[in-house]
Amino acid sequence: MLIAARSVQGVGAALMSPAAMALVTAIFHGSDRNKALGVWAAIGGAGSAVGVLLGGVFVSGPGW
């Protein structure tokens, strides 16, 4: 059950990322689009790095 739930969560995340990028490109125009895409990419990269780090801290530290 846990593996199935995590799989569904991963598929949902994989579908949300392109949807968020489509919204950014549809809402912003010109040079604002470039800035918005830069911020979107920076937040995505930072979130990925922090998620891995905090996941390791939680698993090795207090556990579940």
VOVO-944702 format. One record per residue (C-alpha): residue number from 1; x negated, y, z; residue in three letters; chain. Coordinates in pm, 1 decimal. Example, Ala and Ser with C-alpha at 12.3 -4.5 7.8 and 13.67 -1.06 7.14 Angstrom:
<nodes>
   num         px         py         pz   residu   chaine
     1    -1230.0     -450.0      780.0      ALA        A
     2    -1367.0     -106.0      714.0      SER        A
</nodes>
This chain:
<nodes>
   num         px         py         pz   residu   chaine
     1        0.0        0.0        0.0      MET        A
     2     -282.8      240.0       88.9      LEU        A
     3     -467.4      169.0     -237.3      ILE        A
     4     -149.6      226.2     -439.6      ALA        A
     5      -79.7      553.6     -258.2      ALA        A
     6     -436.1      676.9     -318.1      ARG        A
     7     -406.3      581.8     -684.9      SER        A
     8      -87.4      784.0     -721.8      VAL        A
     9     -253.8     1074.9     -543.2      GLN        A
    10     -549.2     1060.3     -784.1      GLY        A
    11     -321.6     1054.2    -1088.4      VAL        A
    12     -130.7     1352.9     -951.7      GLY        A
    13     -453.3     1547.3     -902.2      ALA        A
    14     -567.9     1456.2    -1252.8      ALA        A
    15     -242.6     1594.8    -1394.3      LEU        A
    16     -250.3     1915.1    -1188.6      MET        A
    17     -593.2     2033.5    -1300.5      SER        A
    18     -510.1     2081.1    -1670.9      PRO        A
    19     -172.8     2228.9    -1575.4      ALA        A
    20     -344.4     2490.4    -1358.3      ALA        A
    21     -586.6     2574.4    -1638.0      MET        A
    22     -298.0     2609.2    -1883.7      ALA        A
    23     -126.4     2852.2    -1647.0      LEU        A
    24     -442.6     3060.6    -1611.7      VAL        A
    25     -490.5     3081.3    -1989.3      THR        A
    26     -123.1     3166.1    -2046.2      ALA        A
    27      -97.9     3435.6    -1780.2      ILE        A
    28     -425.6     3622.9    -1834.6      PHE        A
    29     -542.8     3788.6    -2158.2      HIS        A
    30     -864.1     3946.2    -2282.2      GLY        A
    31    -1149.0     3996.3    -2039.4      SER        A
    32     -916.9     3920.2    -1747.3      ASP        A
    33     -883.1     3566.5    -1883.7      ARG        A
    34    -1260.3     3518.7    -1871.5      ASN        A
    35    -1272.9     3637.3    -1510.5      LYS        A
    36     -977.9     3419.7    -1412.0      ALA        A
    37    -1132.1     3111.6    -1574.5      LEU        A
    38    -1459.4     3182.6    -1395.3      GLY        A
    39    -1282.6     3206.0    -1060.8      VAL        A
    40    -1081.5     2891.3    -1138.9      TRP        A
    41    -1398.9     2698.7    -1222.3      ALA        A
    42    -1584.0     2829.4     -915.8      ALA        A
    43    -1301.2     2729.5     -683.3      ILE        A
    44    -1283.5     2385.3     -844.8      GLY        A
    45    -1657.2     2328.7     -808.9      GLY        A
    46    -1667.8     2455.6     -452.7      ALA        A
    47    -1366.1     2243.5     -361.3      GLY        A
    48    -1530.6     1933.3     -504.1      SER        A
    49    -1853.2     1993.2     -312.5      ALA        A
    50    -1683.7     2078.2       16.3      VAL        A
    51    -1446.5     1781.7      -18.5      GLY        A
    52    -1733.9     1536.7      -50.0      VAL        A
    53    -1921.5     1692.0      240.9      LEU        A
    54    -1624.0     1707.8      474.1      LEU        A
    55    -1515.3     1358.7      373.0      GLY        A
    56    -1853.7     1226.7      478.6      GLY        A
    57    -1838.5     1415.8      806.8      VAL        A
    58    -1491.5     1284.5      887.3      PHE        A
    59    -1570.6      925.3      795.7      VAL        A
    60    -1900.9      909.9      981.4      SER        A
    61    -1785.2     1119.9     1274.9      GLY        A
    62    -1441.5     1089.2     1430.6      PRO        A
    63    -1309.3      837.5     1174.8      GLY        A
    64     -943.3      795.3     1100.1      TRP        A
</nodes>
